[in-house]
Every structure is written in structure tokens, then in C-alpha cells.
Amino acid sequence: MLQALFSRTKDTGKTLKLKFNKEEKSWVVLKGHSIMFIGGEDQCKTYMNNFS
């Protein structure tokens, strides 16, 4: 049980995630805690398809 608490999944920080930024009113593609791309929803989805 303790091993499960302390082990990381291999996808942590490597997968691209799409998130809406309410302050900027734009979509953001994140990889871990880094911003990889900012734009419209369709642009971000295209970016994710090309670079995931």
C-alpha cells in the first residue's frame, strides 16, 4: 500500500492537457506545470494532435 502512495504514474508531467484560462479568456495547453501553447480552443486541439 505504501508503495502505491509514493510511486508516480509514468504519464505524470508528460501528457498534454487542455485548460481554459478565465483571466485571459483563452485556452492553454499544459505539459506538467509548463504552458506549451496559448490560443483558441480549435488551435489548441490542433497543437495537441500534432505534438502529443
TAWOPE-V732505 format. One line per field, one symbol per residue. burial: + if it has 16 or more other C-alpha atoms within 10 Angstrom, else -. A space follows every 50 residues. Layout:
burial->???
//
This chain:
burial->---------------+++--------+++++-----++--+--++-++-- --
//
